[in-house]
Amino acid sequence: MVSLNNTPDASARPRTALLSGSLPASRFLLSVLLLTLIAVTLDQFFSPILYSSSPLWATATWVLLVWRRGETSFPPGNDQLHFSFSTQRVTAFFAAHLLIVFAARWFTEALQPLAGSVSLGGTLLAGMKLCVLAPTLALLSACPVERILSLYTAEAIAGLVVLITFFPRRTLESLWPWYGQVLARFVYFLADLMVPGIGYIRSLTPTLTGPDLDVTIILDCSGINGFELFDLLFGLVVILDWNPLCKRRTFLSYFAGLFAMFLGNALRITSFVVLGNHGFAESITRVHIAAGWIFFSVVFLVYLCLTYGWTLNKKSASAEPQTVA
Amino acid sequence: MKKLLLLACLAGALLPSGAKAEDHDREDHPKHHMRVNEMTGIGISAAALVGVAGYFLLRRRPLHLV
Protein backbone atom coordinates (compact mmCIF):
# COMPACT_ATOMS: atom_id res chain seq x y z
CA MET A 1 0.00 0.00 0.00
CA VAL A 2 2.68 2.44 0.98
CA SER A 3 6.19 2.14 -0.29
CA LEU A 4 9.06 4.21 0.91
CA ASN A 5 12.14 2.87 -0.74
CA ASN A 6 15.72 3.83 -0.20
CA THR A 7 17.27 2.61 -3.43
CA PRO A 8 21.02 2.45 -3.11
CA ASP A 9 21.72 1.83 -6.79
CA ALA A 10 21.02 5.11 -8.50
CA SER A 11 21.59 3.72 -11.98
CA ALA A 12 18.90 1.08 -11.52
CA ARG A 13 16.44 3.52 -9.98
CA PRO A 14 14.50 4.83 -12.98
CA ARG A 15 13.75 1.35 -14.30
CA THR A 16 12.82 0.00 -10.87
CA ALA A 17 10.67 3.02 -10.13
CA LEU A 18 8.85 2.67 -13.39
CA LEU A 19 8.18 -0.99 -12.89
CA SER A 20 7.00 -0.64 -9.29
CA GLY A 21 4.96 2.48 -10.04
CA SER A 22 6.79 4.51 -7.43
CA LEU A 23 7.83 8.11 -8.00
CA PRO A 24 10.67 10.28 -6.77
CA ALA A 25 9.62 12.71 -4.03
CA SER A 26 9.29 15.74 -6.29
CA ARG A 27 7.20 13.95 -8.90
CA PHE A 28 5.04 12.33 -6.26
CA LEU A 29 4.33 15.68 -4.61
CA LEU A 30 3.74 17.32 -7.99
CA SER A 31 1.24 14.60 -8.88
CA VAL A 32 -0.55 15.03 -5.55
CA LEU A 33 -0.74 18.80 -5.98
CA LEU A 34 -1.84 18.64 -9.60
CA LEU A 35 -4.58 16.15 -8.67
CA THR A 36 -5.61 18.55 -5.90
CA LEU A 37 -5.66 21.53 -8.26
CA ILE A 38 -7.82 19.66 -10.79
CA ALA A 39 -10.17 18.32 -8.12
CA VAL A 40 -10.62 21.74 -6.45
CA THR A 41 -11.31 23.37 -9.82
CA LEU A 42 -13.94 20.72 -10.59
CA ASP A 43 -15.47 21.13 -7.11
CA GLN A 44 -15.91 24.85 -7.69
CA PHE A 45 -17.22 24.28 -11.21
CA PHE A 46 -19.89 21.80 -10.15
CA SER A 47 -20.75 23.59 -6.93
CA PRO A 48 -20.24 27.35 -7.38
CA ILE A 49 -21.02 28.04 -3.70
CA LEU A 50 -17.54 26.60 -3.02
CA TYR A 51 -15.87 29.26 -5.14
CA SER A 52 -12.82 30.77 -3.49
CA SER A 53 -9.62 31.75 -5.23
CA SER A 54 -7.43 31.09 -2.17
CA PRO A 55 -7.14 27.28 -2.46
CA LEU A 56 -6.51 27.60 -6.20
CA TRP A 57 -3.76 30.21 -5.76
CA ALA A 58 -2.18 28.30 -2.87
CA THR A 59 -2.13 24.97 -4.70
CA ALA A 60 -0.90 26.54 -7.93
CA THR A 61 1.88 28.31 -6.05
CA TRP A 62 2.94 25.11 -4.32
CA VAL A 63 2.93 23.27 -7.67
CA LEU A 64 5.08 25.97 -9.30
CA LEU A 65 7.56 26.12 -6.43
CA VAL A 66 7.98 22.34 -6.27
CA TRP A 67 8.45 22.33 -10.03
CA ARG A 68 11.01 25.17 -9.82
CA ARG A 69 12.92 23.37 -7.12
CA GLY A 70 13.20 20.20 -9.18
CA GLU A 71 14.96 17.18 -7.77
CA THR A 72 18.07 18.98 -6.65
CA SER A 73 19.27 20.30 -3.31
CA PHE A 74 17.87 17.54 -1.13
CA PRO A 75 19.77 16.68 2.04
CA PRO A 76 22.09 13.69 1.53
CA GLY A 77 20.22 10.41 1.47
CA ASN A 78 16.83 11.94 0.67
CA ASP A 79 17.30 12.24 -3.09
CA GLN A 80 16.52 8.56 -3.53
CA LEU A 81 13.21 8.50 -1.69
CA HIS A 82 10.37 7.04 -3.70
CA PHE A 83 6.67 7.16 -2.98
CA SER A 84 3.71 5.49 -4.64
CA PHE A 85 -0.04 5.92 -4.83
CA SER A 86 -2.42 3.20 -3.79
CA THR A 87 -5.74 2.68 -5.55
CA GLN A 88 -7.62 2.86 -2.26
CA ARG A 89 -6.23 6.26 -1.35
CA VAL A 90 -6.85 7.73 -4.78
CA THR A 91 -10.42 6.38 -4.62
CA ALA A 92 -10.85 7.86 -1.13
CA PHE A 93 -9.53 11.20 -2.43
CA PHE A 94 -12.08 11.40 -5.26
CA ALA A 95 -14.88 10.05 -3.08
CA ALA A 96 -14.22 12.79 -0.53
CA HIS A 97 -14.37 15.42 -3.25
CA LEU A 98 -17.65 13.98 -4.54
CA LEU A 99 -19.03 14.10 -1.02
CA ILE A 100 -18.01 17.75 -0.65
CA VAL A 101 -19.64 18.67 -3.96
CA PHE A 102 -22.91 16.90 -3.11
CA ALA A 103 -23.00 18.39 0.38
CA ALA A 104 -22.32 21.89 -0.95
CA ARG A 105 -25.03 21.55 -3.60
CA TRP A 106 -27.44 20.23 -1.00
CA PHE A 107 -26.87 23.23 1.26
CA THR A 108 -26.50 25.86 -1.48
CA GLU A 109 -29.89 27.42 -0.88
CA ALA A 110 -29.27 27.81 2.84
CA LEU A 111 -25.72 29.13 2.40
CA GLN A 112 -26.34 31.48 -0.52
CA PRO A 113 -27.36 34.51 1.60
CA LEU A 114 -24.08 34.24 3.53
CA ALA A 115 -21.82 33.97 0.48
CA GLY A 116 -19.67 37.05 0.09
CA SER A 117 -21.24 38.86 3.02
CA VAL A 118 -19.07 40.64 5.56
CA SER A 119 -20.45 38.90 8.62
CA LEU A 120 -19.51 36.14 11.01
CA GLY A 121 -21.53 33.66 8.95
CA GLY A 122 -19.87 34.83 5.74
CA THR A 123 -16.42 34.50 7.29
CA LEU A 124 -17.21 31.01 8.59
CA LEU A 125 -18.48 30.02 5.15
CA ALA A 126 -15.27 31.38 3.58
CA GLY A 127 -13.28 29.28 6.06
CA MET A 128 -15.37 26.19 5.31
CA LYS A 129 -14.57 26.53 1.62
CA LEU A 130 -11.00 25.55 2.47
CA CYS A 131 -12.28 22.05 3.25
CA VAL A 132 -11.75 21.26 -0.44
CA LEU A 133 -8.07 20.85 0.46
CA ALA A 134 -8.76 18.22 3.15
CA PRO A 135 -8.98 15.18 0.82
CA THR A 136 -5.37 15.80 -0.18
CA LEU A 137 -4.40 14.44 3.22
CA ALA A 138 -5.67 11.06 2.02
CA LEU A 139 -3.04 11.13 -0.72
CA LEU A 140 -0.27 12.55 1.43
CA SER A 141 -0.86 10.06 4.20
CA ALA A 142 0.25 7.42 1.72
CA CYS A 143 3.75 8.49 2.62
CA PRO A 144 5.19 9.70 5.89
CA VAL A 145 3.87 13.27 5.74
CA GLU A 146 6.58 14.64 7.99
CA ARG A 147 9.21 13.13 5.67
CA ILE A 148 7.92 14.80 2.51
CA LEU A 149 7.12 18.04 4.34
CA SER A 150 10.62 18.15 5.76
CA LEU A 151 11.94 18.01 2.20
CA TYR A 152 9.56 20.75 1.05
CA THR A 153 9.13 22.88 4.17
CA ALA A 154 9.80 26.18 2.42
CA GLU A 155 7.40 25.39 -0.42
CA ALA A 156 4.69 24.30 2.04
CA ILE A 157 5.08 27.50 4.08
CA ALA A 158 4.94 29.59 0.92
CA GLY A 159 1.71 27.81 -0.09
CA LEU A 160 0.27 28.45 3.37
CA VAL A 161 1.20 32.13 3.23
CA VAL A 162 -0.54 32.41 -0.14
CA LEU A 163 -3.60 30.57 1.21
CA ILE A 164 -3.95 32.93 4.15
CA THR A 165 -2.76 36.29 2.90
CA PHE A 166 -3.16 36.58 -0.88
CA PHE A 167 -5.79 39.02 -2.12
CA PRO A 168 -7.06 40.01 1.32
CA ARG A 169 -10.20 41.80 0.10
CA ARG A 170 -12.50 40.08 2.59
CA THR A 171 -10.11 40.73 5.46
CA LEU A 172 -9.85 44.41 4.58
CA GLU A 173 -13.62 44.68 4.24
CA SER A 174 -14.08 43.09 7.67
CA LEU A 175 -11.43 45.31 9.24
CA TRP A 176 -12.50 48.47 7.42
CA PRO A 177 -14.28 50.16 10.37
CA TRP A 178 -11.02 50.01 12.33
CA TYR A 179 -8.49 50.01 9.48
CA GLY A 180 -10.19 52.96 7.74
CA GLN A 181 -9.77 55.08 10.86
CA VAL A 182 -6.10 54.12 11.24
CA LEU A 183 -5.43 54.93 7.59
CA ALA A 184 -7.34 58.22 7.69
CA ARG A 185 -5.71 59.32 10.96
CA PHE A 186 -2.28 58.56 9.53
CA VAL A 187 -3.03 60.48 6.33
CA TYR A 188 -4.40 63.36 8.42
CA PHE A 189 -1.20 63.40 10.48
CA LEU A 190 0.98 63.59 7.33
CA ALA A 191 -1.21 66.07 5.46
CA ASP A 192 -1.55 68.33 8.47
CA LEU A 193 2.18 69.07 8.19
CA MET A 194 1.72 70.53 4.70
CA VAL A 195 -1.86 71.78 4.46
CA PRO A 196 -2.90 74.45 6.96
CA GLY A 197 -6.49 74.35 8.21
CA ILE A 198 -7.14 70.72 7.38
CA GLY A 199 -10.01 69.00 9.21
CA TYR A 200 -11.01 65.44 10.00
CA ILE A 201 -14.59 64.14 9.97
CA ARG A 202 -14.87 60.79 11.67
CA SER A 203 -17.27 58.31 10.06
CA LEU A 204 -17.23 54.89 8.39
CA THR A 205 -15.78 56.69 5.37
CA PRO A 206 -13.66 59.41 7.03
CA THR A 207 -13.30 62.75 5.28
CA LEU A 208 -10.32 65.09 5.33
CA THR A 209 -11.57 68.60 4.73
CA GLY A 210 -9.29 71.16 3.15
CA PRO A 211 -9.54 74.74 1.85
CA ASP A 212 -9.93 73.62 -1.79
CA LEU A 213 -10.58 69.88 -1.76
CA ASP A 214 -12.27 67.47 0.62
CA VAL A 215 -11.03 63.91 0.37
CA THR A 216 -13.32 61.09 1.52
CA ILE A 217 -11.53 57.83 2.16
CA ILE A 218 -13.78 54.99 1.03
CA LEU A 219 -13.22 51.25 1.05
CA ASP A 220 -11.67 51.37 -2.43
CA CYS A 221 -8.96 53.64 -1.00
CA SER A 222 -7.94 50.90 1.43
CA GLY A 223 -4.95 50.04 -0.74
CA ILE A 224 -6.41 46.65 -1.68
CA ASN A 225 -5.28 47.26 -5.28
CA GLY A 226 -1.75 47.85 -4.05
CA PHE A 227 -1.78 44.70 -1.93
CA GLU A 228 -3.10 42.65 -4.85
CA LEU A 229 -0.51 44.06 -7.22
CA PHE A 230 2.23 43.40 -4.66
CA ASP A 231 1.01 39.81 -4.19
CA LEU A 232 1.09 39.17 -7.94
CA LEU A 233 4.47 40.76 -8.62
CA PHE A 234 6.17 39.42 -5.50
CA GLY A 235 4.77 35.97 -6.33
CA LEU A 236 6.26 36.20 -9.82
CA VAL A 237 9.66 37.18 -8.41
CA VAL A 238 9.57 34.32 -5.92
CA ILE A 239 8.59 31.74 -8.52
CA LEU A 240 11.24 32.82 -11.03
CA ASP A 241 14.04 33.15 -8.45
CA TRP A 242 12.97 30.43 -6.05
CA ASN A 243 16.21 28.40 -5.90
CA PRO A 244 18.71 31.22 -5.26
CA LEU A 245 16.38 33.01 -2.82
CA CYS A 246 17.09 32.89 0.89
CA LYS A 247 13.75 31.56 2.08
CA ARG A 248 13.79 33.09 5.55
CA ARG A 249 14.60 36.55 4.20
CA THR A 250 11.98 36.19 1.48
CA PHE A 251 9.38 35.37 4.11
CA LEU A 252 10.28 38.49 6.10
CA SER A 253 10.52 40.55 2.95
CA TYR A 254 6.97 39.59 1.94
CA PHE A 255 5.38 40.85 5.15
CA ALA A 256 7.59 43.93 5.22
CA GLY A 257 6.48 44.54 1.62
CA LEU A 258 2.82 44.44 2.62
CA PHE A 259 3.59 47.08 5.24
CA ALA A 260 5.47 49.10 2.61
CA MET A 261 2.36 49.00 0.40
CA PHE A 262 0.29 50.28 3.33
CA LEU A 263 2.72 53.18 3.76
CA GLY A 264 2.74 53.74 0.00
CA ASN A 265 -1.05 53.91 -0.02
CA ALA A 266 -1.04 56.41 2.83
CA LEU A 267 1.49 58.54 0.93
CA ARG A 268 -0.66 58.30 -2.21
CA ILE A 269 -3.75 59.63 -0.41
CA THR A 270 -1.66 62.26 1.36
CA SER A 271 -0.39 63.47 -2.01
CA PHE A 272 -4.03 63.85 -3.17
CA VAL A 273 -4.86 65.93 -0.11
CA VAL A 274 -1.73 68.07 -0.40
CA LEU A 275 -1.77 68.61 -4.18
CA GLY A 276 -5.56 68.99 -4.24
CA ASN A 277 -5.30 71.83 -1.74
CA HIS A 278 -2.46 73.53 -3.58
CA GLY A 279 -4.20 74.26 -6.87
CA PHE A 280 -4.42 70.81 -8.48
CA ALA A 281 -7.88 69.81 -7.27
CA GLU A 282 -9.30 69.20 -10.76
CA SER A 283 -6.32 67.18 -11.99
CA ILE A 284 -6.35 65.04 -8.85
CA THR A 285 -10.06 64.30 -9.22
CA ARG A 286 -9.54 63.28 -12.84
CA VAL A 287 -6.49 61.02 -12.64
CA HIS A 288 -6.35 59.64 -9.13
CA ILE A 289 -7.68 56.16 -9.98
CA ALA A 290 -5.40 55.42 -12.93
CA ALA A 291 -2.41 57.11 -11.29
CA GLY A 292 -2.88 54.93 -8.23
CA TRP A 293 -1.93 51.78 -10.11
CA ILE A 294 1.25 53.27 -11.50
CA PHE A 295 2.09 54.65 -8.08
CA PHE A 296 1.71 51.19 -6.57
CA SER A 297 3.97 49.61 -9.17
CA VAL A 298 6.59 52.30 -8.52
CA VAL A 299 6.37 51.58 -4.78
CA PHE A 300 6.83 47.89 -5.54
CA LEU A 301 9.88 48.54 -7.72
CA VAL A 302 11.50 50.82 -5.16
CA TYR A 303 10.89 48.18 -2.50
CA LEU A 304 12.27 45.43 -4.75
CA CYS A 305 15.39 47.48 -5.51
CA LEU A 306 16.01 47.88 -1.80
CA THR A 307 15.45 44.24 -0.84
CA TYR A 308 16.23 42.09 -3.91
CA GLY A 309 19.95 41.69 -3.23
CA TRP A 310 19.27 40.94 0.41
CA THR A 311 16.67 38.25 -0.30
CA LEU A 312 18.93 36.47 -2.76
CA ASN A 313 21.08 33.85 -1.18
CA LYS A 314 24.37 35.31 -2.40
CA LYS A 315 26.36 32.19 -1.64
CA SER A 316 24.40 29.99 -4.01
CA ALA A 317 23.78 32.83 -6.43
CA SER A 318 27.48 33.48 -6.91
CA ALA A 319 28.03 29.77 -7.43
CA GLU A 320 25.40 29.76 -10.17
CA PRO A 321 25.46 33.23 -11.68
CA GLN A 322 23.43 32.18 -14.71
CA THR A 323 20.37 31.59 -12.55
CA VAL A 324 20.35 35.18 -11.36
CA ALA A 325 21.56 37.14 -14.36
CA MET B 1 9.57 32.83 -20.86
CA LYS B 2 10.40 36.52 -20.37
CA LYS B 3 9.06 37.46 -23.78
CA LEU B 4 5.89 35.48 -23.20
CA LEU B 5 5.29 37.22 -19.90
CA LEU B 6 5.92 40.65 -21.35
CA LEU B 7 3.62 39.84 -24.25
CA ALA B 8 0.88 38.69 -21.86
CA CYS B 9 1.16 41.89 -19.85
CA LEU B 10 1.15 44.02 -22.98
CA ALA B 11 -1.92 42.20 -24.29
CA GLY B 12 -3.60 42.67 -20.95
CA ALA B 13 -2.84 46.38 -21.11
CA LEU B 14 -4.07 46.88 -24.64
CA LEU B 15 -7.07 44.57 -24.94
CA PRO B 16 -9.47 46.41 -22.64
CA SER B 17 -9.08 49.64 -24.63
CA GLY B 18 -10.58 47.79 -27.60
CA ALA B 19 -13.63 47.05 -25.48
CA LYS B 20 -14.77 50.67 -25.29
CA ALA B 21 -18.46 50.90 -26.02
CA GLU B 22 -19.60 53.58 -28.45
CA ASP B 23 -22.76 55.49 -27.58
CA HIS B 24 -24.55 58.63 -28.66
CA ASP B 25 -25.37 61.60 -26.47
CA ARG B 26 -28.50 63.79 -26.71
CA GLU B 27 -27.17 65.68 -29.73
CA ASP B 28 -26.45 62.34 -31.40
CA HIS B 29 -22.71 62.90 -31.36
CA PRO B 30 -20.82 59.66 -31.00
CA LYS B 31 -19.44 59.42 -27.51
CA HIS B 32 -17.14 56.87 -25.92
CA HIS B 33 -17.85 55.33 -22.56
CA MET B 34 -15.60 53.21 -20.51
CA ARG B 35 -16.78 51.16 -17.60
CA VAL B 36 -14.96 51.25 -14.29
CA ASN B 37 -13.89 47.62 -14.55
CA GLU B 38 -12.35 48.29 -17.97
CA MET B 39 -10.43 51.21 -16.52
CA THR B 40 -9.33 48.94 -13.68
CA GLY B 41 -8.23 46.33 -16.21
CA ILE B 42 -6.08 48.87 -18.02
CA GLY B 43 -4.71 50.19 -14.74
CA ILE B 44 -3.69 46.83 -13.33
CA SER B 45 -2.24 45.66 -16.65
CA ALA B 46 -0.17 48.81 -17.07
CA ALA B 47 1.01 48.58 -13.47
CA ALA B 48 1.87 44.89 -13.87
CA LEU B 49 3.74 45.68 -17.08
CA VAL B 50 5.79 48.37 -15.35
CA GLY B 51 6.45 46.07 -12.40
CA VAL B 52 7.47 43.06 -14.50
CA ALA B 53 9.65 45.16 -16.81
CA GLY B 54 11.36 46.78 -13.82
CA TYR B 55 11.96 43.40 -12.22
CA PHE B 56 13.56 41.97 -15.37
CA LEU B 57 15.77 45.03 -15.67
CA LEU B 58 16.82 44.59 -12.05
CA ARG B 59 17.44 40.90 -12.63
CA ARG B 60 19.75 41.57 -15.57
CA ARG B 61 22.05 43.72 -13.46
CA PRO B 62 25.18 42.10 -12.01
CA LEU B 63 24.48 40.81 -8.54
CA HIS B 64 26.96 43.11 -6.78
CA LEU B 65 25.05 46.14 -8.07
CA VAL B 66 21.69 44.96 -6.76
Interface residues (C-beta under 8 A of the other chain):
Chain A: N225 E228 L229 L232 L233 L236 V237 L240 D241 I289 A290 G292 W293 I294 F296 S297 V298 F300 L301 L304 C305 Y308 G309 L312 K314 A317 S318 P321 V324 A325
Chain B: L5 M39 T40 I42 G43 I44 A46 A47 A48 V50 G51 V52 G54 Y55 L58 R59 R60 P62 L63 V66
